[in-house]
Amino acid sequence: MSEIYKDNIKPEISFEDFKKEVLKDFRIANISRQLSLLGRKEVLTGKAKFGIFGDGKEVAQIAMAKSFKNGDWRSGYYRDQTFMLATEMLTPEEFFAQLYGETQLDKNPGNGGRLMNNHYASRSLNADGSWKNLMSQKNSSADISPTAGQMPRLLGLAYASKIFRENTELHQFTEFSDQGNEVAFGTIGDSSTSEGHFWETINAAGVLKVPMAMSVWDDGWGISVPNKYQTTKSNISEVLKGFKIDENGDGYHIYKAKGWDYPELCKMYEEGVALCRKDHVPTLFHVVEMTQPQGHSTSGSHERYKTEERLNWEKEYDPIKKMREWMLDMELATEEQLASIEAECIEEVKQAKTQAWKTFIDPIKKERDELIELVKASACNCKKTERIDAIVNDLKKIIHPIRKDNVSSAKKILRHICSSCSTFKPLKSQLQSWLKSTIDENHERYSSHLYSETDQQIAKIPAVKPIYSDSSKIVNGREILRDNFDQLFSKYPLFLTFGEDTGFIGGVNQSLEGMQEKYGKLRVSDTGIREATIIGQGIGLAMRGLRPIAEIQYFDYLLYALQTMSDDLATLQYRTKGGQKAPVIIRTRGHRLEGIWHSGSPLSMVINSIRGIHVCVPRNMTKAAGMYNTLMEADEPALVIEPLNGYRLKEKMPDNLGEFKTPLGIPEVMVEGTDITLVTYGSCVKIAEDAVKQLKEFDISVELIDVQTLLPFDINHMISESVKKTNRVVFFDEDVSGGATAFMMQKVLEEQKAYFHLDAEPRTISAKDHRPAYGTDGDYFSNPNAEDVFEIIYDIMRESEPDKFSPIYKI
């Protein structure tokens, strides 16, 4: 596309071509506005559940789109429909398909019904999970609703360009980058710049010097709260003046323009994005005097909190109205021409809505009709027939049925089918088959792709045992990690790692000792203290084809990043229905340090908020290294929590570093036993081993099982098989009561049906509900210890054999 200058026409473009482009932009702006207006009506008439639209932002987004090229990335928020239209990543019919919740990927390719409207994503993957050529298309990372949640990921998308530019060994990966000449475009509403994720990202991007083009749409409000309560000086670009680029090239290019000034916006974006792309300097575009004609969303009206004066101003400075006036002043079109375009846009949007609704509703109506015909095919004179007829008639009356209506009706009909009437026996069987088939189809529509479903999924990576020989050395655990990482760096050119103290000193526990010196600062790098954007950095890099390990120094610090992990990374494959992936590995360490912090065991908080990410809890560094080897061959994200007390413990160095693979979801029986099953993981394994030895002295045979991973958990039901043998089970960890032990208990007793085999009450052993107190005694009396494990298992055994096991601790 050409660019508009303040003198209105770039010298090398003809007036006719210039006019065509402006008219095309005017058409896009009007189509987008009509989508917002008609989309709101569809919500208010009940055809859609909720609507949030981009009206008022049209002209600025069209100007921004002119600088967006193949290979570039967007990480935006939920008002970018005009940008998506202008870059041809969205059609009007797809806009409505998303609004209705269309599940067919060919009709709603961004998310297949997983995301509410105005949440966009391009498809980075082929149907088999392999990468598309990301340089032959324009790319949008998958949106999320939490305010400023798009910012951490944006950093990683921009940082990838720096990696691809400066690491010449990666220039061969032309499907991922053109030697780093891509820009990551970010968008955000002004009020959301109050969020910490915004500031953390802005700071990190300036430090890293990445090509990030950040646009702030400023309409003066955050729902009903004016920006004087949101931003110091009510002006984000004024506040960020300290970030302005200096004579050393550090900082941001900062631009400001009015959201209704079409020529000035085009000039601003052309100049700013070109500098951003060429020099890898982050750029901030503050677009002020924006409007929001329909208010925040379909959930409320802005007339409730805006003054009449403000509402009148917004009408006067509506960006499409101002663009229209400018076009007439410039004699780029006549009134009749513009009126004709506006009328055509209204009709085009109506047709798109009609077609999208027909495509969405017809299969559901067909499904309903098939169900009704199936039920009508049978007849019976018993009283239950009247109730079935009533259910069928109620289903017929629904004007716009949804799949819930069909399945709910089928289940209710099944309850009333006569069991004694021979006429109805075929119907019951047929209806059960119909229901099963329909539920299976709806699982694919609404519940698939939480994890990878490709040939690179974790479950399909074969296990490889460590190999040892007579020459295998006994070393500190951290050396196994270090030397294994060395092999991975050599094996995978796209592999890199970063975190606090990760680079120069080789990590706080020296498990990356010498790696930066050997492989360079781009592949082994230090970061600032900024956990949320460390994770975001990893997400964005992984979305662009790199294989990052993002290191969070201690497990406790992970809480700073948990929202990004939960809302963004964990849901990515699910919310795009397999269209995007980010196989980032999050590395951290925790367990059994003394004190309130760095003790690192809030597992239940994590595992219950990041389904979609695997959670590995190795007991030693050989197991951890094997997990990294497995994950590097897979295409799924994971969290690996290394045991803090394992770095200096002695282990035998495997001969096949970089090749042996610890399987995920497969527990290991550490000690075989016959009396009781003890289930644990991580650092608690060592404590459990001590307790098992103590119990053996009292003739109690414990089967000790290390689960190794919490997500996935015991996929082959090994623990249930153990309980079948011992008839007793205890779950042990150092999370709070009702935490990860309760999770494990539910998995084993309910999902694995181990309750069938119990002869004694199942028990859990966990920490006190407070954080550990300081010091060795504080740890001993706060966290479970070997004596606690001994006592509980001894008491369980005493219940069944009181004569053999006399009281010890209780009078």
VOSE-765855 format. One record per residue (C-alpha): residue in three letters; x, y, z. Coordinates in steps of 0.5 Angstrom, whole numbers, padded with zeros to 4 digits, always signed. Example, Ala and Ser with C-alpha at 12.3 -4.5 7.8 and 13.67 -1.06 7.14 Angstrom:
Ala+0025-0009+0016;Ser+0027-0002+0014;
//
This chain:
Met+0000+0000+0000;Ser+0002+0007-0001;Glu+0003+0012+0005;Ile-0001+0019+0006;Tyr+0004+0025+0007;Lys+0002+0031+0010;Asp+0002+0034+0003;Asn-0003+0029+0002;Ile+0000+0025-0003;Lys+0007+0021-0003;Pro+0011+0024-0009;Glu+0012+0018-0013;Ile+0004+0016-0013;Ser-0001+0018-0018;Phe-0007+0022-0016;Glu-0011+0017-0019;Asp-0008+0011-0015;Phe-0008+0015-0009;Lys-0015+0017-0009;Lys-0017+0009-0010;Glu-0013+0008-0004;Val-0017+0013+0000;Leu-0023+0011-0002;Lys-0022+0003-0001;Asp-0020+0005+0006;Phe-0026+0009+0007;Arg-0030+0003+0005;Ile-0026-0001+0010;Ala-0028+0004+0015;Asn-0035+0004+0014;Ile-0036-0004+0013;Ser-0033-0004+0020;Arg-0037+0001+0023;Gln-0043-0003+0020;Leu-0041-0009+0023;Ser-0041-0006+0030;Leu-0048-0003+0029;Leu-0051-0010+0027;Gly-0047-0014+0031;Arg-0050-0010+0037;Lys-0057-0011+0035;Glu-0055-0019+0034;Val-0053-0019+0041;Leu-0059-0015+0044;Thr-0064-0020+0040;Gly-0061-0026+0043;Lys-0057-0029+0037;Ala-0051-0028+0041;Lys-0049-0028+0048;Phe-0044-0022+0049;Gly-0041-0017+0044;Ile-0035-0012+0045;Phe-0034-0008+0038;Gly-0028-0003+0035;Asp-0033+0003+0033;Gly-0029+0009+0034;Lys-0022+0006+0033;Glu-0023+0005+0025;Val-0019+0010+0022;Ala-0013+0009+0026;Gln-0013+0002+0025;Ile-0013+0003+0018;Ala-0007+0007+0018;Met-0003+0002+0022;Ala-0005-0004+0018;Lys-0001+0000+0012;Ser+0005-0002+0015;Phe+0003-0009+0017;Lys+0007-0014+0012;Asn+0007-0021+0011;Gly+0011-0024+0017;Asp+0009-0019+0022;Trp+0005-0021+0028;Arg+0000-0017+0032;Ser-0002-0018+0040;Gly-0008-0014+0041;Tyr-0014-0013+0045;Tyr-0021-0014+0044;Arg-0023-0008+0039;Asp-0018-0009+0033;Gln-0023-0011+0028;Thr-0022-0006+0023;Phe-0014-0007+0023;Met-0016-0015+0022;Leu-0021-0013+0016;Ala-0015-0008+0013;Thr-0010-0013+0013;Glu-0015-0018+0010;Met-0014-0023+0016;Leu-0022-0022+0017;Thr-0028-0022+0013;Pro-0035-0020+0015;Glu-0038-0027+0015;Glu-0032-0029+0019;Phe-0034-0023+0024;Phe-0041-0026+0025;Ala-0039-0033+0025;Gln-0035-0031+0031;Leu-0040-0027+0034;Tyr-0045-0033+0034;Gly-0040-0038+0036;Glu-0039-0042+0030;Thr-0035-0048+0031;Gln-0033-0050+0024;Leu-0026-0048+0023;Asp-0027-0046+0015;Lys-0032-0041+0017;Asn-0029-0039+0024;Pro-0022-0040+0023;Gly-0019-0036+0028;Asn-0022-0040+0034;Gly-0027-0045+0032;Gly-0032-0042+0037;Arg-0027-0042+0043;Leu-0027-0034+0044;Met-0032-0029+0044;Asn-0032-0024+0039;Asn-0027-0019+0037;His-0022-0024+0040;Tyr-0017-0026+0034;Ala-0012-0031+0032;Ser-0009-0033+0025;Arg-0007-0040+0024;Ser+0000-0042+0025;Leu-0001-0049+0024;Asn-0003-0054+0019;Ala-0008-0060+0021;Asp-0003-0064+0023;Gly+0001-0059+0028;Ser+0007-0058+0023;Trp+0008-0050+0022;Lys+0006-0046+0016;Asn+0011-0042+0013;Leu+0009-0036+0018;Met+0013-0031+0013;Ser+0008-0032+0007;Gln+0002-0030+0012;Lys+0000-0024+0016;Asn+0000-0027+0024;Ser-0004-0025+0029;Ser-0003-0028+0036;Ala-0009-0031+0040;Asp-0013-0026+0044;Ile-0015-0026+0051;Ser-0019-0022+0055;Pro-0016-0020+0061;Thr-0013-0013+0061;Ala-0006-0012+0059;Gly-0006-0020+0058;Gln-0003-0019+0051;Met+0003-0015+0053;Pro+0008-0020+0056;Arg+0007-0025+0050;Leu+0008-0018+0045;Leu+0015-0018+0048;Gly+0017-0025+0046;Leu+0014-0024+0039;Ala+0018-0018+0038;Tyr+0024-0021+0042;Ala+0024-0027+0037;Ser+0026-0022+0031;Lys+0032-0020+0035;Ile+0034-0027+0036;Phe+0033-0029+0028;Arg+0037-0022+0026;Glu+0043-0023+0031;Asn+0044-0030+0031;Thr+0046-0032+0024;Glu+0046-0039+0025;Leu+0038-0038+0025;His+0038-0035+0018;Gln+0036-0042+0015;Phe+0030-0042+0018;Thr+0026-0038+0013;Glu+0019-0040+0015;Phe+0020-0037+0021;Ser+0023-0030+0020;Asp+0027-0026+0014;Gln+0033-0025+0018;Gly+0029-0021+0024;Asn+0026-0016+0019;Glu+0019-0017+0023;Val+0015-0012+0027;Ala+0011-0014+0033;Phe+0005-0010+0033;Gly+0001-0009+0040;Thr-0005-0005+0042;Ile-0008-0003+0048;Gly-0014+0001+0051;Asp-0011+0007+0055;Ser-0014+0005+0061;Ser-0011-0002+0061;Thr-0004+0002+0061;Ser-0005+0002+0069;Glu-0004-0005+0069;Gly+0003-0008+0071;His+0004-0012+0065;Phe+0004-0006+0061;Trp+0009-0003+0065;Glu+0013-0009+0066;Thr+0013-0010+0058;Ile+0015-0003+0056;Asn+0021-0003+0061;Ala+0023-0010+0058;Ala+0022-0008+0051;Gly+0027-0002+0052;Val+0032-0006+0055;Leu+0032-0011+0050;Lys+0031-0006+0044;Val+0026-0010+0040;Pro+0022-0008+0034;Met+0015-0007+0038;Ala+0010-0002+0035;Met+0006-0001+0041;Ser-0001+0003+0040;Val-0005+0006+0045;Trp-0012+0008+0043;Asp-0014+0013+0048;Asp-0022+0015+0048;Gly-0021+0018+0055;Trp-0025+0013+0059;Gly-0024+0006+0062;Ile-0031+0003+0062;Ser-0034+0009+0066;Val-0028+0011+0069;Pro-0025+0017+0066;Asn-0017+0017+0065;Lys-0016+0022+0070;Tyr-0017+0017+0075;Gln-0013+0012+0071;Thr-0006+0015+0068;Thr-0002+0020+0072;Lys-0003+0027+0068;Ser-0008+0023+0064;Asn-0003+0022+0059;Ile+0001+0016+0058;Ser+0006+0019+0053;Glu+0007+0025+0057;Val+0008+0020+0063;Leu+0013+0016+0058;Lys+0017+0022+0056;Gly+0023+0019+0060;Phe+0023+0013+0056;Lys+0024+0017+0050;Ile+0030+0015+0045;Asp+0037+0019+0047;Glu+0043+0020+0043;Asn+0046+0013+0045;Gly+0040+0010+0041;Asp+0037+0007+0048;Gly+0029+0008+0049;Tyr+0023+0009+0045;His+0021+0013+0039;Ile+0014+0016+0042;Tyr+0009+0019+0037;Lys+0002+0022+0038;Ala-0004+0024+0033;Lys-0011+0025+0034;Gly-0015+0019+0032;Trp-0020+0022+0027;Asp-0014+0025+0023;Tyr-0013+0020+0017;Pro-0007+0024+0014;Glu-0003+0025+0020;Leu-0004+0018+0022;Cys-0002+0015+0016;Lys+0004+0019+0016;Met+0006+0017+0023;Tyr+0005+0010+0022;Glu+0009+0010+0016;Glu+0015+0013+0019;Gly+0015+0010+0026;Val+0014+0003+0024;Ala+0020+0004+0019;Leu+0024+0006+0024;Cys+0022+0000+0029;Arg+0023-0005+0023;Lys+0030-0002+0021;Asp+0033+0000+0027;His+0030-0005+0032;Val+0028+0001+0037;Pro+0021+0000+0040;Thr+0016+0005+0038;Leu+0010+0008+0042;Phe+0004+0011+0038;His-0001+0015+0043;Val-0007+0016+0039;Val-0012+0021+0043;Glu-0019+0024+0042;Met-0021+0017+0040;Thr-0029+0016+0041;Gln-0033+0010+0043;Pro-0040+0011+0039;Gln-0044+0005+0043;Gly-0040+0005+0049;His-0036+0000+0052;Ser-0040-0007+0050;Thr-0047-0009+0050;Ser-0047-0010+0057;Gly-0048-0002+0059;Ser-0049+0005+0056;His-0044+0010+0056;Glu-0050+0015+0056;Arg-0050+0013+0064;Tyr-0043+0016+0065;Lys-0042+0021+0060;Thr-0044+0028+0060;Glu-0048+0031+0054;Glu-0043+0036+0052;Arg-0038+0030+0051;Leu-0043+0025+0047;Asn-0044+0031+0043;Trp-0036+0032+0042;Glu-0036+0025+0040;Lys-0041+0025+0035;Glu-0037+0031+0032;Tyr-0031+0028+0032;Asp-0033+0021+0030;Pro-0027+0019+0026;Ile-0031+0016+0020;Lys-0035+0023+0019;Lys-0028+0027+0020;Met-0025+0023+0014;Arg-0031+0024+0010;Glu-0030+0031+0011;Trp-0023+0031+0009;Met-0024+0027+0003;Leu-0030+0032+0001;Asp-0025+0038+0002;Met-0019+0035-0002;Glu-0024+0033-0008;Leu-0023+0026-0007;Ala-0030+0024-0008;Thr-0037+0027-0009;Glu-0042+0027-0004;Glu-0046+0022-0008;Gln-0040+0017-0009;Leu-0039+0017-0001;Ala-0046+0016+0000;Ser-0046+0010-0005;Ile-0040+0007-0002;Glu-0044+0008+0005;Ala-0050+0004+0002;Glu-0046-0001-0001;Cys-0043-0003+0006;Ile-0049-0003+0009;Glu-0052-0008+0004;Glu-0045-0012+0004;Val-0045-0013+0012;Lys-0053-0015+0012;Gln-0051-0020+0007;Ala-0045-0023+0011;Lys-0050-0023+0017;Thr-0055-0027+0014;Gln-0050-0032+0011;Ala-0046-0033+0017;Trp-0053-0034+0021;Lys-0055-0039+0016;Thr-0049-0043+0016;Phe-0049-0043+0024;Ile-0056-0045+0025;Asp-0058-0050+0019;Pro-0054-0056+0022;Ile-0057-0055+0029;Lys-0064-0055+0026;Lys-0062-0061+0022;Glu-0060-0064+0028;Arg-0066-0062+0032;Asp-0071-0065+0026;Glu-0067-0071+0026;Leu-0068-0072+0033;Ile-0075-0071+0033;Glu-0076-0075+0027;Leu-0073-0081+0031;Val-0077-0080+0037;Lys-0084-0080+0032;Ala-0082-0086+0029;Ser-0084-0090+0035;Ala-0091-0090+0038;Cys-0094-0092+0045;Asn-0100-0091+0049;Cys-0097-0091+0056;Lys-0098-0085+0060;Lys-0090-0083+0059;Thr-0092-0082+0051;Glu-0095-0076+0053;Arg-0089-0073+0057;Ile-0085-0075+0051;Asp-0089-0071+0046;Ala-0089-0065+0051;Ile-0081-0065+0051;Val-0082-0066+0043;Asn-0087-0060+0042;Asp-0083-0055+0047;Leu-0076-0057+0043;Lys-0080-0055+0036;Lys-0082-0049+0039;Ile-0075-0046+0040;Ile-0074-0041+0034;His-0067-0041+0035;Pro-0065-0048+0038;Ile-0058-0049+0040;Arg-0054-0056+0041;Lys-0056-0055+0049;Asp-0063-0055+0047;Asn-0062-0062+0043;Val-0058-0066+0048;Ser-0062-0064+0054;Ser-0069-0066+0050;Ala-0066-0072+0048;Lys-0063-0074+0055;Lys-0070-0072+0058;Ile-0074-0076+0053;Leu-0069-0082+0055;Arg-0072-0082+0062;His-0079-0083+0060;Ile-0078-0088+0055;Cys-0083-0094+0057;Ser-0078-0100+0059;Ser-0084-0105+0058;Cys-0087-0103+0052;Ser-0083-0107+0046;Thr-0085-0102+0041;Phe-0080-0097+0045;Lys-0074-0102+0046;Pro-0071-0100+0039;Leu-0072-0092+0040;Lys-0069-0093+0047;Ser-0063-0096+0043;Gln-0063-0091+0037;Leu-0063-0085+0042;Gln-0058-0088+0046;Ser-0053-0088+0040;Trp-0056-0082+0037;Leu-0054-0078+0044;Lys-0047-0082+0044;Ser-0045-0080+0037;Thr-0048-0072+0039;Ile-0044-0072+0045;Asp-0037-0074+0042;Glu-0038-0069+0036;Asn-0039-0064+0042;His-0033-0066+0045;Glu-0029-0065+0039;Arg-0033-0058+0038;Tyr-0032-0055+0045;Ser-0027-0060+0049;Ser-0021-0062+0044;His-0014-0059+0044;Leu-0013-0057+0051;Tyr-0006-0061+0050;Ser-0003-0063+0043;Glu-0006-0068+0039;Thr-0001-0069+0034;Asp+0005-0074+0033;Gln+0009-0069+0037;Gln+0005-0070+0043;Ile+0008-0072+0050;Ala+0005-0079+0050;Lys+0008-0081+0043;Ile+0015-0079+0045;Pro+0018-0086+0047;Ala+0022-0087+0054;Val+0029-0088+0053;Lys+0033-0090+0060;Pro+0040-0087+0062;Ile+0045-0091+0060;Tyr+0051-0093+0065;Ser+0058-0096+0064;Asp+0064-0098+0069;Ser+0067-0091+0067;Ser+0060-0087+0069;Lys+0063-0082+0074;Ile+0059-0080+0081;Val+0058-0072+0080;Asn+0054-0067+0084;Gly+0047-0067+0081;Arg+0048-0060+0078;Glu+0053-0063+0073;Ile+0048-0067+0070;Leu+0044-0062+0068;Arg+0049-0057+0066;Asp+0052-0063+0061;Asn+0045-0065+0059;Phe+0044-0058+0057;Asp+0050-0057+0053;Gln+0048-0063+0049;Leu+0041-0060+0048;Phe+0045-0053+0045;Ser+0049-0057+0040;Lys+0043-0061+0038;Tyr+0037-0056+0037;Pro+0040-0049+0034;Leu+0033-0046+0036;Phe+0034-0048+0043;Leu+0035-0042+0048;Thr+0034-0040+0055;Phe+0034-0034+0059;Gly+0032-0032+0066;Glu+0035-0028+0073;Asp+0042-0030+0074;Thr+0042-0035+0068;Gly+0047-0032+0064;Phe+0054-0030+0066;Ile+0054-0034+0073;Gly+0051-0040+0070;Gly+0045-0040+0074;Val+0044-0039+0082;Asn+0046-0047+0082;Gln+0051-0047+0077;Ser+0047-0052+0072;Leu+0049-0047+0066;Glu+0056-0046+0068;Gly+0060-0044+0062;Met+0054-0044+0057;Gln+0054-0037+0056;Glu+0061-0037+0054;Lys+0060-0043+0050;Tyr+0054-0041+0046;Gly+0053-0034+0047;Lys+0049-0028+0050;Leu+0043-0029+0045;Arg+0042-0037+0047;Val+0044-0036+0054;Ser+0042-0029+0057;Asp+0040-0026+0064;Thr+0034-0022+0065;Gly+0031-0017+0069;Ile+0027-0018+0075;Arg+0021-0019+0071;Glu+0017-0026+0072;Ala+0011-0024+0068;Thr+0015-0022+0062;Ile+0020-0028+0063;Ile+0014-0032+0061;Gly+0011-0028+0056;Gln+0018-0027+0053;Gly+0018-0035+0052;Ile+0011-0035+0050;Gly+0012-0030+0044;Leu+0019-0034+0042;Ala+0016-0041+0042;Met+0010-0038+0038;Arg+0015-0036+0033;Gly+0018-0043+0032;Leu+0024-0042+0037;Arg+0025-0047+0043;Pro+0026-0043+0049;Ile+0027-0045+0057;Ala+0024-0039+0061;Glu+0027-0040+0068;Ile+0024-0037+0074;Gln+0029-0037+0079;Tyr+0025-0040+0085;Phe+0018-0043+0085;Asp+0015-0038+0090;Tyr+0017-0033+0084;Leu+0012-0036+0079;Leu+0006-0033+0082;Tyr+0008-0026+0079;Ala+0007-0030+0072;Leu+0001-0035+0074;Gln-0004-0030+0071;Thr+0000-0030+0064;Met+0001-0038+0065;Ser-0006-0039+0066;Asp-0010-0034+0062;Asp-0005-0034+0056;Leu+0000-0040+0055;Ala-0005-0046+0058;Thr-0011-0044+0054;Leu-0007-0043+0047;Gln-0008-0049+0044;Tyr-0015-0050+0046;Arg-0017-0043+0045;Thr-0015-0043+0038;Lys-0017-0051+0037;Gly-0010-0053+0035;Gly-0009-0047+0031;Gln-0003-0044+0035;Lys+0002-0047+0040;Ala+0008-0045+0044;Pro+0012-0051+0047;Val+0016-0046+0052;Ile+0019-0050+0058;Ile+0018-0046+0064;Arg+0024-0048+0069;Thr+0024-0047+0076;Arg+0026-0050+0083;Gly+0023-0051+0090;His+0021-0055+0096;Arg+0024-0055+0103;Leu+0028-0049+0104;Glu+0027-0046+0110;Gly+0023-0040+0111;Ile+0016-0037+0109;Trp+0019-0036+0102;His+0023-0040+0097;Ser+0020-0046+0101;Gly+0016-0047+0094;Ser+0011-0052+0095;Pro+0004-0049+0093;Leu+0003-0054+0088;Ser-0005-0054+0088;Met-0005-0047+0086;Val-0001-0048+0080;Ile-0004-0055+0078;Asn-0011-0053+0078;Ser-0010-0046+0074;Ile-0006-0048+0069;Arg-0009-0054+0066;Gly-0006-0055+0059;Ile+0001-0054+0061;His+0005-0061+0064;Val+0007-0060+0071;Cys+0014-0064+0072;Val+0016-0065+0079;Pro+0023-0069+0079;Arg+0026-0072+0085;Asn+0033-0071+0082;Met+0037-0068+0077;Thr+0037-0074+0072;Lys+0030-0075+0072;Ala+0030-0067+0071;Ala+0035-0068+0065;Gly+0031-0073+0062;Met+0024-0069+0062;Tyr+0028-0063+0059;Asn+0030-0068+0053;Thr+0023-0071+0053;Leu+0020-0064+0052;Met+0025-0062+0047;Glu+0022-0067+0042;Ala+0015-0065+0044;Asp+0011-0059+0042;Glu+0007-0058+0048;Pro+0009-0053+0054;Ala+0011-0055+0061;Leu+0013-0053+0068;Val+0019-0057+0071;Ile+0020-0056+0078;Glu+0027-0058+0080;Pro+0028-0060+0087;Leu+0033-0055+0091;Asn+0036-0060+0095;Gly+0038-0064+0089;Tyr+0044-0060+0086;Arg+0049-0062+0091;Leu+0047-0069+0092;Lys+0051-0075+0088;Glu+0048-0078+0082;Lys+0052-0082+0077;Met+0053-0079+0070;Pro+0049-0082+0064;Asp+0053-0084+0058;Asn+0047-0082+0054;Leu+0046-0075+0055;Gly+0041-0071+0051;Glu+0038-0077+0049;Phe+0035-0081+0055;Lys+0028-0079+0056;Thr+0024-0079+0062;Pro+0017-0081+0060;Leu+0011-0076+0063;Gly+0005-0079+0067;Ile+0009-0085+0068;Pro+0010-0086+0076;Glu+0016-0090+0078;Val+0016-0096+0084;Met+0022-0094+0088;Val+0021-0099+0094;Glu+0016-0105+0093;Gly+0012-0107+0099;Thr+0006-0111+0101;Asp+0002-0107+0107;Ile+0001-0100+0104;Thr+0002-0096+0098;Leu+0006-0089+0100;Val+0005-0084+0094;Thr+0009-0078+0093;Tyr+0014-0073+0089;Gly+0020-0069+0088;Ser+0024-0067+0095;Cys+0019-0071+0099;Val+0021-0078+0096;Lys+0028-0077+0100;Ile+0024-0076+0106;Ala+0019-0082+0104;Glu+0025-0086+0103;Asp+0028-0085+0110;Ala+0021-0086+0113;Val+0020-0093+0109;Lys+0027-0095+0112;Gln+0024-0093+0119;Leu+0018-0097+0118;Lys+0021-0103+0116;Glu+0025-0104+0122;Phe+0017-0105+0125;Asp+0016-0110+0120;Ile+0011-0106+0116;Ser+0013-0106+0108;Val+0011-0100+0104;Glu+0011-0099+0097;Leu+0014-0093+0095;Ile+0011-0089+0089;Asp+0014-0083+0086;Val+0009-0080+0081;Gln+0014-0076+0077;Thr+0009-0071+0074;Leu+0003-0068+0077;Leu+0000-0067+0070;Pro-0001-0072+0067;Phe-0002-0076+0073;Asp-0001-0084+0072;Ile-0004-0085+0066;Asn-0003-0093+0066;His-0006-0093+0073;Met+0000-0096+0076;Ile-0002-0093+0083;Ser-0009-0097+0083;Glu-0005-0103+0081;Ser-0001-0102+0087;Val-0007-0101+0092;Lys-0010-0107+0089;Lys-0004-0111+0092;Thr-0004-0107+0099;Asn-0011-0105+0100;Arg-0008-0098+0104;Val-0006-0092+0101;Val-0003-0085+0104;Phe-0001-0079+0099;Phe+0004-0075+0102;Asp+0007-0068+0100;Glu+0009-0061+0103;Asp+0003-0057+0100;Val-0003-0054+0104;Ser-0008-0059+0107;Gly-0013-0061+0101;Gly-0008-0059+0096;Ala-0004-0063+0091;Thr-0005-0069+0096;Ala-0013-0068+0095;Phe-0012-0068+0087;Met-0008-0074+0088;Met-0013-0078+0092;Gln-0019-0076+0087;Lys-0015-0078+0081;Val-0013-0085+0084;Leu-0019-0087+0089;Glu-0025-0084+0084;Glu-0022-0084+0077;Gln-0018-0090+0078;Lys-0023-0093+0082;Ala-0018-0095+0087;Tyr-0023-0095+0093;Phe-0026-0102+0091;His-0019-0104+0094;Leu-0019-0101+0100;Asp-0019-0104+0107;Ala-0017-0098+0111;Glu-0019-0090+0111;Pro-0014-0087+0105;Arg-0010-0081+0109;Thr-0006-0075+0106;Ile+0000-0072+0109;Ser+0001-0065+0108;Ala+0004-0059+0111;Lys+0001-0054+0116;Asp-0003-0049+0112;His+0001-0043+0114;Arg+0008-0042+0110;Pro+0014-0045+0114;Ala+0017-0042+0119;Tyr+0025-0040+0119;Gly+0030-0044+0121;Thr+0031-0052+0121;Asp+0026-0053+0127;Gly+0021-0048+0123;Asp+0022-0053+0117;Tyr+0021-0059+0121;Phe+0015-0057+0125;Ser+0011-0053+0119;Asn+0013-0059+0114;Pro+0011-0066+0114;Asn+0017-0070+0116;Ala+0020-0077+0116;Glu+0017-0078+0123;Asp+0010-0076+0121;Val+0010-0081+0115;Phe+0012-0086+0120;Glu+0007-0084+0125;Ile+0001-0084+0120;Ile+0003-0091+0117;Tyr+0004-0094+0123;Asp-0003-0092+0126;Ile-0006-0094+0119;Met-0003-0101+0120;Arg-0005-0101+0128;Glu-0012-0100+0126;Ser-0012-0107+0123;Glu-0007-0111+0127;Pro-0007-0108+0134;Asp-0004-0113+0137;Lys+0002-0113+0133;Phe+0003-0106+0133;Ser+0002-0103+0140;Pro+0001-0095+0141;Ile+0007-0091+0141;Tyr+0005-0084+0141;Lys-0002-0084+0143;Ile-0004-0086+0151;
//
